[in-house]
């Protein structure tokens, strides 16, 4: 099924039952494409589908590198990088909703649960991850130049103190590198006393 600037393909297993599928598009000046409405949100899918969207204007190469596909399905959004193929962006989703292309130049970031340079007596460090569009897809932390393992719980990155950072070890420097769905990378440096 297709419209002028979008094309969708389903496998035979995508739907639980036969439906009359509705697909439409509307101009959306703030995005890099029209918005593409894929039927109604409450229809469940059994399998993912492929979607191709054509941008609503000619994009420069640096803009193409930052394009993501955003699916809004009412209660939440799913953002993927997608792949360029002959001037179209292709991706796969497993829910219906409204999809558009977005150029994301925003940087991901983390916010510490301590004041920079302060003494940390807690049993762990916690960093709150944030990004305007999509998700943080890559996270790396180094303590005084050496890799440090953090665990992820939703948008929080947590390090439980161990022998790599014992009490009484003084001023420590934590360098954190994050990358979001669009591929934007940010490096931040924090200090704390231990």
Beta strands, then each sheet from edge to edge (+ up, - down):
strand 1: 6-9
strand 2: 23-26
strand 3: 35-38
strand 4: 49-54
strand 5: 67-72
strand 6: 77-80
strand 7: 83-85
strand 8: 88-93
strand 9: 98-103
strand 10: 109-112
strand 11: 124-130
strand 12: 136-143
strand 13: 146-148
strand 14: 151-153
strand 15: 156-160
strand 16: 171-180
strand 17: 185-193
sheet 1: 1+ 4- 8+ 7-
sheet 2: 2+ 3- 9+ 5- 6+
sheet 3: 10+ 11- 15+ 14-
sheet 4: 13+ 12- 16+ 17-
end
